[in-house]
Amino acid sequence: MTARDYDMAPVTDRLDLDKVIFGLCGDLQQLRDGKISVNDAIARSLLAKQIFNGVRIYLTATKLLVSVAKEVQHGDASGENQK
């Protein structure tokens, strides 16, 4: 398999995964400090679970599209195809 093209940004940056992870760490600390209830912590963790499920689906779809993608040949000004 060829290396992925990250011209735009790595997946973690595009999906702000670091913010999600830091947020979960903050939620855990708030729970330990008694600043949020157990029910609040559970609700936040369930939302995070859904976010990571979406990330899994996104990455699986990206991998599938890359595996079935075909190279496109671009024609030059004379109409001949080149690689």
Backbone torsions as a table, in degrees:
resi	resn	phi	psi	omega
1	MET	NA	140.7	-178.7
2	THR	-78.8	159.9	178.1
3	ALA	-66.2	147.2	179.6
4	ARG	-76.0	149.6	-179.6
5	ASP	-95.0	112.8	-179.6
6	TYR	-109.9	48.1	179.5
7	ASP	-61.2	-41.8	-176.4
8	MET	-75.8	-60.3	180.0
9	ALA	-176.4	152.1	174.9
10	PRO	-60.3	154.0	-178.4
11	VAL	-56.0	-41.0	-178.4
12	THR	-61.2	-35.1	177.9
13	ASP	-73.2	-43.3	-178.5
14	ARG	-63.7	-33.3	-177.5
15	LEU	-99.5	1.8	179.8
16	ASP	53.5	41.9	-178.3
17	LEU	-64.8	-30.7	178.5
18	ASP	-64.0	-36.9	177.5
19	LYS	-65.5	-39.7	178.8
20	VAL	-63.2	-45.9	-178.3
21	ILE	-66.0	-44.5	177.6
22	PHE	-62.7	-37.7	177.3
23	GLY	-62.5	-41.5	177.5
24	LEU	-64.2	-40.0	177.0
25	CYS	-62.8	-40.7	177.3
26	GLY	-64.1	-40.2	177.8
27	ASP	-61.4	-43.4	178.8
28	LEU	-61.5	-43.2	179.8
29	GLN	-66.2	-39.7	177.5
30	GLN	-62.9	-38.3	176.8
31	LEU	-63.6	-46.9	179.9
32	ARG	-62.8	-34.2	-179.9
33	ASP	-81.8	-4.2	180.0
34	GLY	77.9	16.6	-178.6
35	LYS	-83.8	-21.6	174.5
36	ILE	-130.5	156.9	-179.4
37	SER	-81.8	167.0	176.0
38	VAL	-61.7	-40.3	179.2
39	ASN	-62.4	-39.9	176.5
40	ASP	-62.6	-43.9	-179.6
41	ALA	-63.6	-40.2	178.5
42	ILE	-65.0	-44.4	179.5
43	ALA	-60.6	-44.2	179.7
44	ARG	-65.0	-38.7	-179.9
45	SER	-68.5	-35.4	177.8
46	LEU	-67.8	-37.2	174.7
47	LEU	-64.3	-43.0	178.4
48	ALA	-62.1	-38.9	178.2
49	LYS	-59.6	-42.1	178.7
50	GLN	-67.1	-36.9	176.8
51	ILE	-62.0	-46.8	-179.3
52	PHE	-68.7	-29.5	173.4
53	ASN	-64.7	-41.2	176.3
54	GLY	-62.9	-39.2	177.3
55	VAL	-63.3	-42.6	178.7
56	ARG	-60.6	-44.4	178.9
57	ILE	-63.8	-42.8	178.7
58	TYR	-59.3	-48.0	-178.5
59	LEU	-67.6	-38.1	177.6
60	THR	-64.1	-43.1	179.0
61	ALA	-65.1	-41.8	178.2
62	THR	-61.2	-44.9	179.4
63	LYS	-62.0	-41.5	178.5
64	LEU	-63.5	-46.1	-179.6
65	LEU	-62.7	-39.5	178.4
66	VAL	-65.7	-38.7	-176.5
67	SER	-70.5	-27.5	-178.4
68	VAL	-103.6	-4.0	-179.0
69	ALA	-67.2	144.5	177.8
70	LYS	-112.8	148.0	179.1
71	GLU	-66.9	136.4	178.3
72	VAL	-102.6	128.9	177.5
73	GLN	-93.0	133.4	179.8
74	HIS	-99.4	135.7	178.8
75	GLY	-84.2	146.5	175.8
76	ASP	-87.2	-174.9	-175.5
77	ALA	-61.9	-29.4	-179.0
78	SER	-81.4	-4.5	179.0
79	GLY	92.7	-3.6	178.4
80	GLU	-83.7	144.3	179.1
81	ASN	-80.4	144.9	175.7
82	GLN	-140.3	156.9	178.3
83	LYS	-94.0	NA	NA
